[in-house]
Amino acid sequence: MIVPVRCFSCGRVVGDKWEEFEERTENGEQAKKVLDELGVDSYCCRSIFLTTEDKVEEVAQYKKV
């Protein structure tokens, strides 16, 4: 799935925070701490960060038939 630009429920912009979130969590920081520092407070927006997997590079390796 491609990272959504806006929250599906409330419509807030969340796509601009994805790269920093992904980088910091891969470096071992807790997701809760990173989301708090990024200012992502509502449950609906937090669920997007915690459940989305970026599959663009995986899908891009296949050719269109």
C-alpha positions, 0 to 999 in steps of 0.5 A, spaced: 500 500 500 502 506 498 502 511 504 496 515 504 497 523 504 491 524 509 487 520 514 481 516 512 477 518 518 479 525 519 482 528 513 488 531 517 495 531 512 499 525 515 503 523 509 509 528 510 510 525 517 511 518 514 518 518 512 521 521 519 516 516 522 519 510 518 526 512 519 526 513 527 522 507 528 527 503 524 533 506 528 529 503 534 525 508 537 518 506 540 513 508 535 509 511 541 514 516 542 515 518 535 508 519 534 507 524 540 513 528 538 511 528 531 504 531 533 500 525 531 495 525 537 488 522 534 487 515 534 485 514 527 491 518 525 496 513 529 492 507 526 495 509 519 502 509 521 502 503 525 498 499 520 501 501 513 506 497 510 510 501 504 509 496 498 511 501 492 518 498 491 516 491 492 510 492 487 515 496 482 519 490 480 514 487 476 512 489 469 505 491 466 502 485 462 
